[in-house]
Amino acid sequence: MEKTRKLPVWSNKLAAWIIPVVVVILWAIWGTTQSSSNSLLPTIEQVWKGFLRLLKDGTLWENIKISTFRAFKGLFWGGAIGFTLGVINGISRKIDHLLNNPIQMVRNVPYLAMMPLILVWFGIGETTKTILIAIGTFFPIYLNTYSGIRYIDSGLIEMSKVYGIKNKDLYLHVIFPGALPSIMIGLKQSLGRMWVILIVAEQVAAKSGIGYMVTNAREFMLMDIIVLGLILYAILGSLSDIVTTFLERKLLKWRYSTERRS
């Protein structure tokens, strides 16, 4: 039976950029047809000039640094708590019966609907933004860690015990590596949520960050800065996904080597 030919790796990477490049080309073509500077969508040239203007006065890098720090601070706390509870509930059935149901009930409440309550409790400072991001990133990591540990192949565990792998070694060398693919999926999902929630969080009486920059630009109808802010969010999200994919390939070498051989 003839094997199907696989496309080179570079061709797959090139294909991922086809739609973005086409969108930019269409945007550039559309910009050449616009005679008015009051258009609701700025041209590439206008966005580029806005980028250079903010770059020169130093506000762009400052806002990027502040937004990135906020995002990953919230991810750290949400991810750490989600991973810890996912491990505990995944390992212990007694604790699972106690904690999992309340966590699932809270998960069904839209986290942005909690914003008024969080604002009343914690005000409009940095703590509120961190809590909002932490809540949004908690559940994907918790659920995937929990399911990755709970639904690991029982036959694999029994076989490991037969070969004398028990207690701490069983978790370090069998259970956690087996659950790692699911945990990485949760991390990817949390990274996506992180940037979405950051946009909303930074529009809650913020005085810095990309969200504040976009909100301030909206007040003065600076469409070039608004579009620039959206592009920055897209770039930061893509960079986060690239880093996560790199870590996934490093931590799951055995999985990718198996896929290449198949």
C-alpha positions as CSV (number, residue, x, y, z in Angstrom):
1,M,0.0,0.0,0.0
2,E,1.5,3.3,-1.1
3,K,2.2,5.7,1.7
4,T,0.7,9.2,1.6
5,R,3.4,11.9,1.1
6,K,3.7,14.4,3.9
7,L,4.1,18.1,3.2
8,P,7.4,19.6,4.3
9,V,7.4,21.4,7.7
10,W,8.2,24.8,6.1
11,S,5.1,24.5,3.8
12,N,2.8,24.1,6.8
13,K,4.3,27.1,8.5
14,L,4.0,29.1,5.3
15,A,0.4,28.1,4.9
16,A,-0.4,29.5,8.4
17,W,0.6,33.0,7.1
18,I,-1.5,33.0,3.9
19,I,-4.7,34.5,5.3
20,P,-2.9,37.2,7.4
21,V,-0.9,38.2,4.4
22,V,-4.0,38.3,2.2
23,V,-5.8,40.4,4.8
24,V,-2.9,42.9,4.9
25,I,-2.7,43.1,1.1
26,L,-6.5,43.8,0.9
27,W,-6.2,46.4,3.6
28,A,-3.4,48.1,1.7
29,I,-5.4,48.1,-1.5
30,W,-8.4,49.4,0.3
31,G,-6.3,52.2,1.8
32,T,-5.2,53.4,-1.6
33,T,-8.8,54.0,-2.6
34,Q,-9.6,56.1,0.4
35,S,-9.4,59.9,-0.1
36,S,-10.8,61.0,3.3
37,S,-8.7,60.8,6.5
38,N,-11.9,60.6,8.5
39,S,-12.6,57.0,7.5
40,L,-13.8,54.6,10.2
41,L,-10.9,52.2,9.4
42,P,-7.5,53.8,9.2
43,T,-5.0,52.9,6.5
44,I,-1.8,51.0,7.1
45,E,0.2,54.2,6.7
46,Q,-1.9,55.9,9.4
47,V,-1.5,53.0,11.8
48,W,2.3,52.9,11.2
49,K,2.6,56.7,11.9
50,G,0.6,56.2,15.1
51,F,3.0,53.4,16.1
52,L,6.1,55.5,15.4
53,R,4.6,58.4,17.4
54,L,3.9,56.3,20.5
55,L,7.2,54.6,20.1
56,K,9.1,57.9,20.1
57,D,7.4,59.3,23.2
58,G,8.0,56.0,25.1
59,T,4.3,55.3,26.0
60,L,4.1,52.3,23.7
61,W,6.7,50.1,25.4
62,E,5.6,51.2,28.8
63,N,2.0,50.1,28.1
64,I,3.1,46.8,26.6
65,K,5.3,46.0,29.7
66,I,2.5,46.9,32.1
67,S,-0.1,44.8,30.2
68,T,2.2,41.8,29.8
69,F,3.0,41.9,33.6
70,R,-0.7,42.1,34.5
71,A,-1.6,39.3,32.2
72,F,1.1,36.8,33.4
73,K,0.6,37.8,37.0
74,G,-3.1,36.8,36.8
75,L,-2.1,33.7,34.8
76,F,0.4,32.7,37.5
77,W,-2.1,32.8,40.3
78,G,-5.0,31.3,38.4
79,G,-2.7,28.6,37.0
80,A,-1.0,27.8,40.3
81,I,-4.3,27.4,42.1
82,G,-6.0,25.6,39.3
83,F,-3.1,23.1,38.9
84,T,-2.9,22.5,42.7
85,L,-6.6,21.8,43.1
86,G,-6.6,19.7,39.9
87,V,-3.8,17.5,41.2
88,I,-5.4,17.2,44.7
89,N,-8.9,16.4,43.3
90,G,-7.5,14.1,40.7
91,I,-5.5,12.1,43.2
92,S,-7.9,12.0,46.2
93,R,-11.5,10.8,45.6
94,K,-12.5,12.0,49.1
95,I,-11.4,15.6,48.4
96,D,-12.9,15.3,44.9
97,H,-16.3,14.6,46.4
98,L,-15.9,17.7,48.7
99,L,-14.4,20.3,46.3
100,N,-15.2,19.4,42.7
101,N,-18.9,20.0,42.7
102,P,-18.6,23.6,44.2
103,I,-15.9,24.4,41.7
104,Q,-18.1,23.2,38.8
105,M,-20.9,25.4,40.1
106,V,-18.7,28.5,40.2
107,R,-17.5,27.6,36.7
108,N,-21.0,28.0,35.3
109,V,-21.1,31.6,36.5
110,P,-19.7,33.9,33.7
111,Y,-16.5,35.3,35.2
112,L,-17.2,38.8,33.8
113,A,-20.5,38.8,35.6
114,M,-18.5,38.7,38.8
115,M,-16.9,42.0,37.9
116,P,-19.4,44.3,39.8
117,L,-18.9,42.2,43.0
118,I,-15.1,42.2,42.7
119,L,-15.1,45.9,42.1
120,V,-17.1,46.5,45.3
121,W,-14.8,44.2,47.3
122,F,-11.4,45.2,45.9
123,G,-11.9,48.6,44.3
124,I,-10.5,49.6,40.9
125,G,-6.8,48.9,41.6
126,E,-4.4,46.3,40.3
127,T,-5.8,43.6,42.6
128,T,-9.1,43.6,40.7
129,K,-7.4,43.1,37.4
130,T,-5.3,40.3,38.7
131,I,-8.3,38.6,40.2
132,L,-10.3,38.8,37.0
133,I,-7.5,37.3,35.0
134,A,-6.9,34.6,37.6
135,I,-10.5,33.6,37.6
136,G,-10.6,33.3,33.8
137,T,-7.4,31.3,33.6
138,F,-8.1,29.1,36.6
139,F,-10.8,26.8,35.1
140,P,-9.0,25.5,31.9
141,I,-5.9,24.5,33.8
142,Y,-8.0,23.0,36.7
143,L,-10.3,21.0,34.4
144,N,-7.5,19.7,32.2
145,T,-5.2,18.8,35.1
146,Y,-8.1,17.1,36.9
147,S,-9.2,15.1,33.9
148,G,-5.6,14.3,32.8
149,I,-4.8,12.7,36.2
150,R,-8.2,11.1,36.8
151,Y,-8.6,9.4,33.5
152,I,-5.0,8.2,33.0
153,D,-4.9,4.5,31.8
154,S,-5.4,2.3,34.9
155,G,-3.7,-0.5,33.1
156,L,-0.5,1.6,32.9
157,I,-0.6,2.3,36.6
158,E,-1.1,-1.4,37.4
159,M,1.8,-2.4,35.1
160,S,4.0,0.2,36.8
161,K,3.2,-1.2,40.2
162,V,4.1,-4.7,39.0
163,Y,7.5,-3.4,38.0
164,G,8.0,-1.9,41.5
165,I,7.2,1.8,40.7
166,K,5.2,3.0,43.7
167,N,4.3,6.0,45.8
168,K,6.3,9.2,44.8
169,D,8.0,7.6,41.8
170,L,4.6,6.5,40.5
171,Y,3.4,10.1,40.4
172,L,6.7,11.6,39.1
173,H,7.4,9.0,36.4
174,V,3.9,7.7,35.4
175,I,0.9,9.8,36.4
176,F,2.2,13.3,35.8
177,P,3.9,12.6,32.5
178,G,0.7,10.8,31.4
179,A,-1.4,13.9,32.4
180,L,1.1,16.4,30.9
181,P,-0.5,16.6,27.4
182,S,-3.9,17.4,29.0
183,I,-2.3,20.0,31.3
184,M,-0.6,21.7,28.3
185,I,-3.9,22.0,26.5
186,G,-5.3,23.7,29.6
187,L,-2.4,26.1,29.6
188,K,-3.0,27.0,25.9
189,Q,-6.7,27.6,26.6
190,S,-5.8,29.8,29.6
191,L,-3.4,31.9,27.6
192,G,-6.1,32.6,25.1
193,R,-8.5,33.6,27.8
194,M,-5.8,35.7,29.5
195,W,-5.5,38.3,26.8
196,V,-9.3,38.5,26.2
197,I,-9.9,39.2,29.9
198,L,-7.0,41.6,30.0
199,I,-8.7,43.8,27.4
200,V,-11.8,44.1,29.6
201,A,-9.9,44.4,32.9
202,E,-7.8,47.3,31.6
203,Q,-10.9,49.2,30.6
204,V,-12.0,49.3,34.3
205,A,-10.6,52.7,35.4
206,A,-7.1,51.8,34.3
207,K,-4.5,54.5,34.0
208,S,-1.9,52.4,32.0
209,G,-1.7,49.4,29.7
210,I,-2.8,48.7,26.2
211,G,-6.5,48.6,27.2
212,Y,-6.2,52.1,28.7
213,M,-4.4,53.3,25.5
214,V,-7.3,52.0,23.4
215,T,-10.0,53.4,25.7
216,N,-8.3,56.8,25.7
217,A,-8.0,56.7,21.9
218,R,-11.7,55.9,21.6
219,E,-12.6,59.0,23.6
220,F,-10.7,61.2,21.0
221,M,-11.7,59.0,18.0
222,L,-8.1,58.1,17.3
223,M,-8.8,55.1,15.1
224,D,-5.2,54.5,14.2
225,I,-4.3,53.9,17.9
226,I,-7.4,51.7,18.4
227,V,-6.4,49.4,15.5
228,L,-2.8,49.5,16.7
229,G,-3.9,48.3,20.1
230,L,-5.9,45.4,18.6
231,I,-2.9,44.4,16.5
232,L,-0.7,44.5,19.6
233,Y,-3.1,42.1,21.5
234,A,-3.0,39.8,18.5
235,I,0.8,39.8,18.3
236,L,1.1,39.2,22.1
237,G,-1.4,36.3,21.9
238,S,0.5,34.7,19.0
239,L,3.8,35.0,20.8
240,S,2.3,33.4,23.9
241,D,1.0,30.5,21.7
242,I,4.5,30.1,20.1
243,V,6.2,29.9,23.5
244,T,3.6,27.4,24.7
245,T,4.1,25.2,21.6
246,F,7.9,25.3,22.1
247,L,7.5,24.2,25.7
248,E,5.1,21.5,24.6
249,R,7.5,20.1,22.1
250,K,10.3,20.1,24.7
251,L,8.3,18.5,27.4
252,L,6.5,16.0,25.2
253,K,9.4,14.9,22.9
254,W,8.2,11.3,23.1
255,R,4.8,12.3,21.7
256,Y,6.1,14.3,18.7
257,S,8.6,11.6,17.9
258,T,5.8,9.0,17.8
259,E,3.7,11.3,15.5
260,R,6.6,11.7,13.1
261,R,7.2,7.9,12.9
262,S,3.5,7.2,12.3
